[in-house]
Amino acid sequence: MAIGLLFLAAQFFRAPINKVDNPEVYLDGIAQSLNMPDNVHAIHKKACYDCHTDHTNYPWYNSITPINHWMYSHVRVGKKQLDYSTLPSKRDKGFNHKLEEIIEELEKGKTERFLGMPLYSYKWTHKDARLTDEEIIALQDWARAQLRGDISVVENGE
């Protein structure tokens, strides 16, 4: 009984949410500022942006405390590691390092089940975030092109 009352009382203490008012315009702006082709932007939307931008699409169970606190913490850590919202402003310092990390984390995710990006726990609840080899290559090719300073990235690796 006491546990039930504690659980009920906890529902009044919600974690902050990570959302913007007009997500499509916001996310399209990020893609444009980072010279992402449409296919790369679509991959980022389904597998990266929830934890690495100022806009998270929350599942229904985020309305349950303490899950919402866990998710808030998870997103906060994800944004600390890589925040696409601020990445364009870092072209002078730290930008190349973040691109190198993107390439490395995607590579780890291909070979190590519980390591790399997207996180295993995220893929477990977001089946569309399970990237194909072609999608991983597209993301890595985009990051490599950014490292070279090639802003004319061609879609689908052509």
C-alpha positions in Angstrom: 0.0 0.0 0.0 2.8 2.4 0.9 4.6 1.6 -2.3 1.4 2.4 -4.3 1.0 5.7 -2.6 4.6 6.6 -3.1 4.3 5.7 -6.8 1.1 7.8 -7.1 2.7 10.8 -5.4 5.8 10.5 -7.6 3.5 11.2 -10.7 3.3 14.8 -9.6 7.1 15.3 -10.0 7.7 15.2 -13.7 11.0 15.5 -15.5 11.4 18.4 -17.9 10.6 17.7 -21.5 12.9 18.3 -24.5 10.6 19.8 -27.2 10.5 22.7 -29.6 7.3 24.3 -30.9 7.8 23.6 -34.6 9.9 20.4 -34.9 9.8 20.0 -38.7 11.1 23.5 -39.3 13.6 23.2 -36.5 15.0 19.8 -37.6 15.0 20.9 -41.3 17.1 23.9 -40.2 19.6 21.6 -38.6 19.9 19.5 -41.7 20.3 22.5 -43.9 23.0 24.1 -41.7 24.9 20.8 -41.7 24.5 20.2 -45.5 22.6 16.9 -45.0 21.1 15.3 -48.0 17.5 14.2 -47.6 18.4 10.5 -47.1 20.9 11.4 -44.3 18.4 13.7 -42.7 15.8 11.0 -42.7 18.2 8.6 -41.0 19.0 11.2 -38.4 15.3 11.8 -37.7 14.6 8.1 -37.0 17.8 7.2 -35.1 19.6 10.2 -33.7 17.6 13.4 -33.1 15.6 12.1 -30.2 18.6 12.1 -27.9 20.9 14.6 -29.8 18.8 17.7 -30.4 16.5 20.0 -28.6 13.5 18.0 -29.7 12.6 14.5 -28.5 9.6 12.5 -29.7 8.5 10.8 -26.5 6.8 7.5 -26.3 3.6 7.1 -24.3 5.4 5.6 -21.3 7.3 8.8 -20.8 4.3 10.1 -18.9 5.1 7.6 -16.1 7.4 8.7 -13.3 10.2 7.5 -12.8 10.5 6.5 -16.4 10.4 10.1 -17.5 13.3 11.0 -15.2 15.4 8.2 -16.7 14.6 9.4 -20.2 15.3 13.0 -19.3 18.7 11.9 -17.9 19.4 9.8 -21.0 18.6 12.6 -23.4 20.7 15.1 -21.3 23.7 12.8 -21.4 23.2 12.2 -25.2 23.1 15.9 -25.8 26.2 16.4 -23.7 28.1 14.0 -25.9 26.7 15.3 -29.2 24.1 18.0 -29.7 23.1 18.6 -33.3 21.3 21.8 -32.2 24.7 23.4 -31.4 27.0 21.5 -33.8 26.8 24.0 -36.7 28.1 26.7 -34.4 31.2 24.6 -33.6 32.7 24.6 -37.0 35.8 26.3 -35.7 36.6 24.0 -32.8 35.4 20.6 -31.8 33.4 20.1 -35.0 35.8 17.7 -36.7 36.2 15.7 -33.4 32.4 15.2 -33.2 32.2 14.1 -36.8 35.0 11.5 -36.1 33.1 10.3 -33.1 29.9 9.9 -35.2 31.9 7.7 -37.6 33.4 5.6 -34.7 30.2 5.2 -32.8 28.4 4.0 -35.9 31.1 1.5 -36.6 31.0 0.2 -33.0 27.2 -0.2 -33.3 27.7 -2.5 -36.3 30.0 -4.9 -34.6 29.2 -4.6 -30.8 25.7 -5.3 -29.8 25.7 -3.2 -26.6 28.1 -0.5 -27.7 28.0 2.3 -30.2 25.1 4.2 -31.7 22.2 4.1 -31.7 22.2 2.6 -28.2 20.9 -0.9 -27.8 18.2 0.2 -25.3 17.0 2.8 -27.8 16.8 0.3 -30.7 14.9 -2.1 -28.4 12.0 0.4 -28.1 12.5 2.1 -31.5 12.7 -0.6 -34.1 13.0 1.9 -37.0 16.3 3.1 -35.4 17.9 -0.3 -36.2 20.1 0.9 -39.0 21.0 -1.1 -42.1 24.5 -1.3 -43.3 23.6 1.0 -46.1 22.2 3.6 -43.7 25.3 3.4 -41.5 27.5 3.9 -44.6 25.4 6.9 -45.7 25.8 8.6 -42.3 29.5 7.8 -42.2 30.0 9.1 -45.8 28.2 12.3 -44.9 30.4 12.8 -41.8 33.6 12.1 -43.9 32.5 14.6 -46.5 32.0 17.2 -43.8 35.5 16.4 -42.5 36.9 17.0 -46.0 34.9 20.2 -46.2 32.8 18.8 -49.1 29.4 20.5 -48.7 28.1 19.1 -52.0 27.3 15.7 -50.6 25.4 13.6 -53.1 22.5 11.5 -51.9 22.7 7.7 -51.7 26.5 7.6 -52.1 26.4 8.4 -55.8 
